[in-house]
């Protein structure tokens, strides 16, 4: 027996099929990632004048060279941050998988490893966001430590190369310093407010022989820190993708002269470093707050519901013309 359908019901089903087809097409297009590609060494090396420029040029060459850095588009690595108490015992360990595009300023995405309640943090160059167990974190107190860790890591990664491509930083040469065993050349870096950097300023100590960063003396801004001045030691360099990258960073509270005033407080281990992964740019955009599937599918469901209502049915022909605009 052939069943006859009334006008509205039949056309509602036809409309649903069309809208779902459009939604599927939209989802298909969204599923094609916009992948970053390795960049050629096309950017001009921007060096400050005088001794600052000379020292920065030497440091860039020591770390792999400008062309090697410019050939890299993005990076991923695993960061393990261990906190120690006054007795030197480890009290906490935080592990994140970092994803970062290069040559775009401090843009970052971090995904927790080993936590039952997964943490996802990101900064897109303008604002930060965080999810914990799929829940939006709105309280600044709750995301304070993760944001500090993410932003300081993003700001620090790529030194010294980023000093020649980031706008809004000030470089000052501070001369030489040394002891019986080692000599350094010092460069002060002051970050602009717009970078959202928890590092107010940093003095980079470059080994006078190798040209590599040996230590970083900095003023760090974070409400949960008991000290504002910190000394970081960059250790265990190795070469990855033509770039010499430190594997361990050890941090100590310091006095106004840059000398440690207590024992090891934190240590960051950077491993599983990979360049030119091909990260899609969409990965670093703030996620949509709404749940329930793709935007296209939710829109199609809403339009179907409206179309099947009495008022929408009367204006369906006109709505379809307007929808095409």
C-alpha positions as CSV (number, residue, x, y, z in Angstrom):
1,X,0.0,0.0,0.0
2,X,1.3,3.4,-1.0
3,X,1.2,5.9,1.9
4,X,0.5,9.5,1.1
5,X,2.2,12.2,3.1
6,X,0.7,15.6,3.9
7,X,2.5,18.6,2.5
8,X,4.4,19.9,5.5
9,X,5.6,16.5,6.7
10,X,6.9,15.5,3.3
11,X,8.7,18.8,2.7
12,X,10.1,18.8,6.2
13,X,11.8,15.4,5.5
14,X,13.1,16.7,2.2
15,X,14.5,19.7,3.9
16,X,16.1,17.6,6.6
17,X,17.9,15.5,4.0
18,X,19.2,18.6,2.2
19,X,20.3,20.2,5.4
20,X,22.1,17.1,6.7
21,X,23.8,16.8,3.3
22,X,25.0,20.4,3.6
23,X,26.1,19.7,7.2
24,X,28.0,16.7,6.1
25,X,29.7,18.7,3.4
26,X,30.6,21.4,5.9
27,X,32.0,18.8,8.3
28,X,34.0,17.3,5.4
29,X,35.6,20.6,4.6
30,X,36.3,21.3,8.3
31,X,38.0,17.9,8.6
32,X,40.7,19.0,6.1
33,X,43.3,20.4,8.4
34,X,45.1,23.6,7.4
35,X,48.6,22.3,8.0
36,X,51.6,24.5,8.5
37,X,54.4,23.9,6.1
38,X,58.1,24.2,6.6
39,X,59.2,27.8,5.9
40,X,62.2,28.7,3.9
41,X,64.8,31.1,5.3
42,X,63.1,34.2,3.8
43,X,62.8,36.3,6.9
44,X,65.5,39.0,7.2
45,X,67.6,38.6,10.3
46,X,66.8,41.7,12.5
47,X,69.7,42.5,14.8
48,X,70.0,45.5,17.1
49,X,72.9,47.8,16.6
50,X,76.1,47.7,18.6
51,X,77.3,45.1,21.0
52,X,73.7,43.7,21.5
53,X,73.5,42.8,17.8
54,X,77.0,41.3,17.8
55,X,76.3,39.1,20.8
56,X,72.8,38.0,19.5
57,X,74.3,37.1,16.1
58,X,77.0,35.0,17.8
59,X,74.4,33.2,20.0
60,X,72.2,32.5,16.9
61,X,75.1,30.9,15.1
62,X,76.0,28.9,18.1
63,X,72.5,27.5,18.4
64,X,72.3,26.3,14.8
65,X,72.1,29.4,12.6
66,X,69.3,31.6,11.2
67,X,68.7,29.5,8.1
68,X,68.2,26.3,10.2
69,X,65.7,28.1,12.5
70,X,63.8,29.6,9.6
71,X,63.4,26.2,8.0
72,X,61.2,25.1,11.0
73,X,57.5,25.7,11.1
74,X,56.3,24.2,14.4
75,X,57.4,22.1,17.3
76,X,56.1,19.5,19.8
77,X,57.7,18.3,22.9
78,X,57.0,16.8,26.3
79,X,57.7,18.9,29.4
80,X,58.0,17.5,32.9
81,X,58.0,20.1,35.6
82,X,59.1,18.8,39.0
83,X,58.7,20.9,42.2
84,X,61.0,20.4,45.2
85,X,60.6,21.3,48.9
86,X,63.3,22.9,51.1
87,X,64.8,19.4,51.9
88,X,65.2,18.7,48.2
89,X,62.4,16.1,48.0
90,X,60.1,16.2,44.9
91,X,56.6,17.2,46.0
92,X,54.8,17.3,42.6
93,X,55.3,16.4,39.0
94,X,53.4,18.0,36.1
95,X,53.7,16.6,32.5
96,X,52.4,18.4,29.5
97,X,52.5,17.7,25.7
98,X,53.4,21.1,24.2
99,X,52.4,22.1,20.7
100,X,53.6,25.4,19.3
101,X,53.8,27.2,15.9
102,X,57.0,29.1,15.4
103,X,57.7,32.6,14.1
104,X,54.3,33.8,15.3
105,X,55.1,35.0,18.9
106,X,54.0,33.0,22.0
107,X,51.2,30.8,20.7
108,X,50.8,27.5,22.5
109,X,48.6,24.5,23.2
110,X,49.3,22.2,26.2
111,X,47.7,18.8,26.8
112,X,48.2,17.0,30.2
113,X,49.7,13.6,30.4
114,X,48.9,11.1,33.2
115,X,46.0,13.0,34.8
116,X,42.6,11.4,35.2
117,X,41.0,14.8,34.9
118,X,42.6,15.9,31.6
119,X,43.8,19.5,31.4
120,X,43.8,21.4,28.1
121,X,45.4,24.9,28.0
122,X,45.9,27.3,25.1
123,X,47.0,30.8,24.2
124,X,46.2,32.1,20.7
125,X,48.2,35.3,20.9
126,X,45.4,37.4,22.4
127,X,43.7,35.4,25.2
128,X,44.2,32.2,27.1
129,X,41.7,29.4,27.8
130,X,41.6,26.2,29.8
131,X,39.5,23.1,30.1
132,X,39.7,20.6,33.0
133,X,38.0,17.3,32.4
134,X,36.0,18.9,29.6
135,X,34.8,21.7,31.9
136,X,35.6,25.3,31.2
137,X,37.8,26.9,33.8
138,X,36.7,30.5,34.5
139,X,38.3,31.1,37.9
140,X,41.7,32.8,37.4
141,X,42.9,31.1,40.6
142,X,42.2,27.7,39.3
143,X,44.1,28.2,36.0
144,X,46.9,30.4,37.4
145,X,49.7,27.8,37.7
146,X,48.9,26.2,34.3
147,X,48.8,29.5,32.6
148,X,52.1,30.6,34.2
149,X,53.8,27.3,33.1
150,X,52.4,27.5,29.6
151,X,53.2,31.2,28.9
152,X,56.7,31.1,30.4
153,X,57.5,27.9,28.4
154,X,56.1,29.5,25.2
155,X,58.1,32.7,25.8
156,X,61.3,30.9,26.5
157,X,61.2,28.4,23.7
158,X,63.2,29.4,20.7
159,X,65.8,31.5,22.5
160,X,67.9,33.1,21.2
161,X,66.3,33.1,17.8
162,X,63.0,34.7,18.8
163,X,64.9,37.8,20.0
164,X,65.5,38.6,16.3
165,X,61.9,38.2,15.2
166,X,59.7,39.3,18.1
167,X,58.4,42.8,18.2
168,X,58.0,44.7,21.5
169,X,61.1,43.5,23.2
170,X,64.1,45.7,24.3
171,X,67.7,44.4,24.2
172,X,70.6,45.9,26.2
173,X,74.1,44.7,26.3
174,X,75.4,44.4,29.9
175,X,79.1,43.5,29.2
176,X,81.2,40.6,30.5
177,X,81.3,38.7,33.7
178,X,83.3,35.8,34.9
179,X,85.0,33.7,37.6
180,X,87.9,31.3,37.7
181,X,86.2,28.7,35.7
182,X,83.9,30.4,33.2
183,X,83.2,33.7,31.5
184,X,79.9,35.1,30.1
185,X,78.5,37.9,28.0
186,X,75.2,39.3,29.2
187,X,72.1,40.5,27.4
188,X,69.1,42.0,29.1
189,X,65.7,41.3,27.6
190,X,62.7,43.4,28.6
191,X,59.3,42.1,27.4
192,X,56.4,44.4,26.4
193,X,53.1,44.0,28.3
194,X,51.2,42.9,25.2
195,X,53.0,39.6,25.2
196,X,51.3,38.5,28.4
197,X,54.7,37.3,29.6
198,X,55.1,36.4,33.3
199,X,58.8,37.2,32.7
200,X,59.2,41.0,33.2
201,X,62.8,41.0,32.3
202,X,65.6,38.5,31.9
203,X,69.3,38.7,31.8
204,X,70.7,36.0,29.5
205,X,74.2,34.7,30.3
206,X,75.9,33.5,27.1
207,X,79.0,31.3,27.6
208,X,81.8,33.4,26.2
209,X,83.4,30.4,24.5
210,X,80.5,28.4,23.1
211,X,78.0,31.3,22.6
212,X,75.2,29.1,24.1
213,X,72.9,30.3,26.9
214,X,74.3,29.0,30.2
215,X,71.9,30.7,32.7
216,X,69.0,33.1,32.9
217,X,68.5,35.6,35.7
218,X,65.0,37.0,35.6
219,X,62.2,38.8,37.4
220,X,59.1,36.6,37.3
221,X,55.6,37.8,38.0
222,X,53.1,35.3,39.5
223,X,50.9,35.6,42.7
224,X,51.7,32.1,44.0
225,X,55.5,32.7,44.0
226,X,57.3,33.7,47.2
227,X,60.2,35.1,45.3
228,X,60.2,37.4,42.3
229,X,63.9,37.0,41.3
230,X,64.9,33.6,39.9
231,X,68.0,32.0,38.5
232,X,67.7,29.3,35.8
233,X,70.5,27.1,34.6
234,X,70.2,25.7,31.0
235,X,71.9,22.3,30.8
236,X,72.4,19.2,28.6
237,X,72.3,20.7,25.1
238,X,71.7,18.4,22.2
239,X,71.0,18.9,18.5
240,X,67.6,18.3,17.0
241,X,66.7,19.4,13.5
242,X,69.9,21.4,13.2
243,X,69.0,23.3,16.4
244,X,71.0,23.0,19.7
245,X,68.4,22.9,22.4
246,X,68.8,22.5,26.2
247,X,67.2,19.5,27.7
248,X,67.1,20.5,31.4
249,X,66.3,23.8,33.1
250,X,67.0,24.1,36.8
251,X,65.5,27.0,38.8
252,X,66.6,28.6,42.1
253,X,65.3,31.6,44.0
254,X,67.9,34.4,43.8
255,X,68.9,37.7,45.3
256,X,69.3,41.1,43.6
257,X,72.7,40.1,42.4
258,X,71.6,36.9,40.7
259,X,73.0,34.5,43.3
260,X,70.9,31.6,44.6
261,X,69.4,32.1,48.1
262,X,68.0,28.5,48.4
263,X,68.4,25.1,46.9
264,X,66.8,23.7,43.7
265,X,63.1,24.6,43.7
266,X,61.9,23.4,40.3
267,X,63.3,21.6,37.3
268,X,61.9,21.3,33.8
269,X,62.8,18.4,31.6
270,X,62.2,18.9,27.8
271,X,62.2,15.7,25.7
272,X,60.7,14.0,22.7
273,X,61.4,17.2,20.7
274,X,60.1,17.2,17.1
275,X,60.1,20.0,14.5
276,X,58.0,20.4,11.4
277,X,55.2,18.1,12.6
278,X,52.6,19.8,10.4
279,X,50.3,21.2,13.1
280,X,47.0,22.6,11.8
281,X,46.5,26.3,12.5
282,X,43.0,25.5,13.8
283,X,44.5,23.6,16.7
284,X,45.5,26.8,18.4
285,X,42.1,28.5,18.1
286,X,39.9,28.8,21.2
287,X,37.4,25.8,21.2
288,X,33.7,26.4,20.9
289,X,32.0,26.5,24.3
290,X,28.8,24.8,23.0
291,X,28.6,21.0,23.0
292,X,26.6,18.6,20.9
293,X,28.5,18.1,17.6
294,X,29.5,20.3,14.8
295,X,28.1,23.7,14.2
296,X,26.7,22.7,10.8
297,X,24.8,19.8,12.3
298,X,23.4,21.8,15.1
299,X,22.3,24.5,12.7
300,X,20.6,22.0,10.4
301,X,18.7,20.5,13.4
302,X,17.5,24.0,14.4
303,X,16.4,24.9,10.9
304,X,14.5,21.6,10.6
305,X,12.7,22.2,13.9
306,X,11.8,25.7,12.8
307,X,10.7,24.6,9.3
308,X,8.3,22.0,10.8
309,X,6.6,24.6,13.0
310,X,3.3,26.1,11.7
311,X,4.7,29.6,11.4
312,X,7.9,28.6,9.6
313,X,6.1,26.4,7.1
314,X,4.1,29.4,5.9
315,X,7.4,31.3,5.2
316,X,9.4,28.3,4.0
317,X,9.8,29.4,0.4
318,X,10.9,32.9,1.4
319,X,13.3,31.5,4.1
320,X,15.0,29.2,1.5
321,X,15.8,32.2,-0.6
322,X,17.1,34.2,2.3
323,X,19.2,31.2,3.5
324,X,21.1,31.2,0.2
325,X,22.4,34.7,1.0
